[in-house]
């Protein structure tokens, strides 16, 4: 995962977290991108519940890119940056990631596929889509 702001960019480890409502980055990524953090924790614009505790955070819009995929997986997103320095990886949550991409996991074989959400299902057998519509009306 690469995050960029202006001419600055940094690559970092990221986990896809289907349970996270937001995309979250550690403080170090924000520092390297030149994001201004409040001087005091209590001046944070929001708190994020993560790993059983509340973390003060701020929100910024950055450009994100998934590497090493061949397709152009680049987009702008509003993400949260944790003010404390304990988090050592990014979390790709619903807002900022999962709401933009269709992600298919194949845990049995250890891989996942990412494709634009509006293209999802183009490769699926029409019978599979019909069954999904039958079981989950209004989902797609």
Secondary structure, DSSP 8 states (H G I E B T S, - for coil): -EEEETTEEEE--EEE-TT-SB-EE-HHHHHHHT----SSGGG-SEEEEETTEEEEEEEEEEEEE-SS-SS--EEEEEEEEESSS---SEEE-TBTTTTTEEEEEEGGGTEEEEEEGGGTTTTS-HHHHHHHHHHSTT--
